[in-house]
Amino acid sequence: MFAQVIDLSENKKDLLGELDIQLSLDSFITHLRKLASTQDNVKHEMLEFILHKFLETRETYGPLTEENLASYKQILFYTYNLLVPPLEDEHDTLWALATPLGKNVFYGTQGFYNLLRQEFCEETFKDIEEKTKKKDLLEQSIYSLLLERFYEIPAVEDEVIEFSSKDEVTGLPRYYAIQIDKRFVDITPKMKLPELDYKKIRQNNVQQFEWRFLRELLPLNQFSFTGFSIITVKEITPDRVIQNIRDIVSRNSDEELEHAYDVLQESLQTLTGNQHIKFGLSPILKLNNKPILDQVYMHASILPALLKKKTKNCQEANITESYLLNPQIIVYNVGIDFGDNNFKFLNDLSDLGVTSYVCIPLYYNNKVTGLLEVYTNEGHTFDKIVLAKLRRAAPLLAQLLNDQAHRFNARIDAVIKEKFTSLQPAVQWKFNQAAYEYLKKIAPEKPKPIIENVQFKNVYPLYGAIDIRNSTIERNKALVADYKIQLGLLKQVLQDIKNVYSIALLDEMEFNCDKWLTQLDTSPIDVVQMKVKDFMEKEVYMLLMHFKNSNSTLAAIIEKYEQEVLAETGKAHQHRRALESSIATINTAINGYLELLNDEIQRSYPCYFEKFRTDGVEYDIYIGQSIAPERPFDMLYLKNVRLWQLTSMASIAKITHTLLQQMETPLETTQLIFINGNDIDISFRVDERRFDVEGAYNIRYHIIKKRIDKVHLKDSFERLTQPGKIALVYYDAREIKEYMSYINYLQNKDILLDDMEELELEELQGVSGLKAIRIGVKL
């Protein structure tokens, strides 16, 4: 035990320094005298003996002060033994006596002083003091004591004071909680105590006092505080770590979790007391009812590398799936005999530098939800005690992995809704309503009711199309080029076979190759394509298989030919792959931009936005009051979307032009907008899983937008749509008037060129009188 004064306050002129505080044992002596009078003979004699020692020491050395601590050492030791269970080891017990409000420590256990004297801990206590002053926690604690003593108002529960320090051995944080017991503090008012309006010092929250009012009513300098406080410091590392993990589990998104996993690793290391241990976490996800592991959701996991190390091709997936279907505890070099732990890949752990390893299935609601891996490397090990310490964290980790699995399923559902179905957030409410009405009509033992039609009336349509110019011509050119390569390769193979076998059929086959090469140059590909394909896949295939199976030398030559005609990698498909790659590059850029456009539009006003994949991309936008009945619709929102549409078409033209240098097969795009000034009705077609126009008048809109993509100028063979330009098709001059102001605006912004053309279009089947304007984009 130590008797030494240490000031816990860095600032001598703080709140405690201004108060009348006196160290005294009087309150404790009064308590002993009262306790001795109520006890039986044995305890009474012991308490009387100690009480005599207290009184004798005070008579000899005077009242207890910070200056005569040495003379009170025996008495303070008696105090310790009365307040702390006698079997507690003082090296492990963090306990001390302090002045009445905890400003100065003057007596305590060796363990307490060792903790306090560490440099990092002294700084920590100073930080606590600063934090306490900032939050006025100390002042509130004193007022809470005054209200309890003088006004019989139950004490407001003090905020728990916690701090952390770094363990000098492990380098990991350890957490402590400080509790200050003030029962032996006597408070004497220096003024007449005023009456207190209990309602006035309470705010709406019954746990919250109006402390500023108390400062004026009960100034703290009008009270004297005598006696001593008891400080108890308890290590709460396991509890605090569990709370840290619980906070991580409550994170709402994968992005937040990603940043929290470093904290989780340190928390688990702190819980086990070993900084060398690493922890891998992997949720077992379900895809089409089959368990999978996904790298995106796995953290520091080495299990996939183990499951795949000794296997090839599809066997790899089978071993992973078979383990995930029935996951078991895996133990390696931990000193636990776990019975039948016959995993062949355990020997591979040393190749990964792992010296100790355990994989534990985690259960949530009695179902395996994921895997916890515990491992060390670089020669470090751990034992079964570590696993016992992890038991408290296991349920929380299982919940974390279960939540991740739910988020994975939600993301899959969101992608399906966004990419593969027409159900979008803007119209989800209407489908929810229709589904609810349908469920209400269902009755037992009766035919299922007809679900109501999902319809939106009086919405304004916007249609746009970005088309890849001459995509069919480019496909035909790529096909012809590849067929020529394949026929040339085939002729070489036939020549090699003729060097071994002299068969007339080979000459005839070589003649056919030359014939198809000629026809590819002279006949339309639509006429030749199927014939060439049949020739390759039937006649040629049977011939080559015969020689491949009968001659090992020719087998190698034919296998090389087979590699060259593979669609994925072969030379005979290089032009088609280049074309598809270029088309994919364009469509990816267009789709990415349109998704950004959709995000901006939705933030302005909810609308229905649907894309269609062609050789380019087409899209429909529907906006109107019926789509978002809770939000007032104004034509301003429609004008805003129209401007966005025109701006986006200019941006897309510029983006696709920029991509020309990146494409193996250079492709250009055309941009088309159809302007429909009137509102229409749309309804959901269950058979096609998409929205379409409703009513005879509205169908006219649908017909026009489907027929204008390849429309020509009137009395001309020139196509309306041209690369590097935007074409706007309309019926009425009033419809284009609004767009003229947008065009002027974008010309002023140096986005559109000053080359606008006003054009009349050819008559289409069932459609006449269409007009258009065409304007260039500054590329």
Secondary structure as UniProt FT lines:
FT   STRAND          6..7
FT   TURN            12..13
FT   HELIX           16..18
FT   STRAND          20..23
FT   HELIX           26..36
FT   TURN            37..38
FT   HELIX           41..61
FT   HELIX           69..72
FT   HELIX           73..83
FT   TURN            86..87
FT   TURN            90..92
FT   STRAND          94..98
FT   TURN            100..101
FT   STRAND          104..108
FT   HELIX           110..117
FT   HELIX           119..135
FT   HELIX           137..151
FT   STRAND          161..166
FT   TURN            168..170
FT   STRAND          173..181
FT   TURN            183..184
FT   STRAND          185..189
FT   TURN            198..201
FT   TURN            206..207
FT   HELIX           211..217
FT   HELIX           220..222
FT   STRAND          223..227
FT   STRAND          229..235
FT   HELIX           237..249
FT   HELIX           254..272
FT   TURN            275..276
FT   STRAND          278..283
FT   STRAND          285..287
FT   TURN            288..289
FT   STRAND          290..292
FT   HELIX           295..297
FT   HELIX           303..309
FT   HELIX           313..325
FT   STRAND          330..332
FT   HELIX           344..352
FT   STRAND          354..364
FT   TURN            365..366
FT   STRAND          367..377
FT   TURN            378..379
FT   HELIX           384..389
FT   TURN            390..393
FT   HELIX           394..415
FT   HELIX           416..420
FT   HELIX           425..441
FT   TURN            444..445
FT   STRAND          455..468
FT   TURN            469..470
FT   HELIX           471..498
FT   TURN            499..500
FT   HELIX           504..522
FT   HELIX           525..534
FT   HELIX           535..540
FT   HELIX           541..550
FT   HELIX           552..564
FT   TURN            567..569
FT   HELIX           571..573
FT   HELIX           574..604
FT   STRAND          608..613
FT   STRAND          617..623
FT   HELIX           625..627
FT   TURN            629..630
FT   HELIX           635..658
FT   HELIX           659..662
FT   STRAND          669..675
FT   STRAND          680..685
FT   TURN            686..689
FT   STRAND          690..694
FT   HELIX           696..707
FT   TURN            709..710
FT   STRAND          712..713
FT   TURN            714..715
FT   TURN            723..724
FT   STRAND          725..730
FT   HELIX           733..748
FT   TURN            749..750
FT   STRAND          757..761
FT   TURN            765..766
FT   STRAND          771..777
//
